[in-house]
Amino acid sequence: MEIIIVRNKKEMAKKAALIIFDVIKTKPNAVLELATGKTMIPVYKELIKLYKGKKIDFSQVSTFNLDEFAHIPFNNPKSYHYYMSKNLFNKVNIKKYNTHFPTAKGKEYENEIAKSGGIDLSLLGIGENGHIAFNEPGSSFKSKTREVKIPRDVYTVGIGTIMKAKKIVLLASGVRKANAIHDTIKGLITEKLPASILRKHKNAILIVDKKAAKRL
Ligand code: GLP
């Protein structure tokens, strides 16, 4: 796993956006797997800037979000549909029909990803306990898209789904993430720490700011 330590959240976001930019430039119909959460907001801001500067074109890009809450309407501000529309989709020229979110039909989601040619880049955040998407500690490294209770019902891609991506970019900023980042890089590769499996991926990059890298 390549590790890039940057000064702050802004630099982290810029680096991540440039990696996404390169993927789309090389392959205009790139397939992206996207995360939500606070970490991604500055990344999406950078992508919007690149779009407004006519540097990036989303017209052929497809996206598959990593996770979503079950049983809440898409227009609920807590939903990840809402988050994505607000923070990215409504502000760039992506076609809404090319954007996807997991549902109770996990197998169909996996099939749709496969039909699109597979994920070119998976953009991941990390939880303080090392979770990725909604794969909490104890999730199988082979897991696929499914519904889980954490304790509320959510839909999430699996760790197996994430590992199939051609490229993975994991982002973390702030001291709150320092332990999870330390364990991901220096600890055992174990299902107790979902992100640790990313070390086995052939093309995974970790971009962390100084605070999140504090224990490395
Ligand atoms: C949630 C999401 C994850 C996200 C994580 C970190 O659990 N399901 O996909 O990566 O939180 O969120 P934040 O970036 O707000 O710290």
Boltz pocket constraint, residues with backbone or C-beta under 6 A from the ligand:
constraints:
  - pocket:
      binder: B
      contacts: [[A, 35], [A, 36], [A, 37], [A, 38], [A, 39], [A, 40], [A, 66], [A, 67], [A, 124], [A, 125], [A, 126], [A, 127], [A, 131], [A, 132], [A, 133], [A, 134]]
      max_distance: 6.0
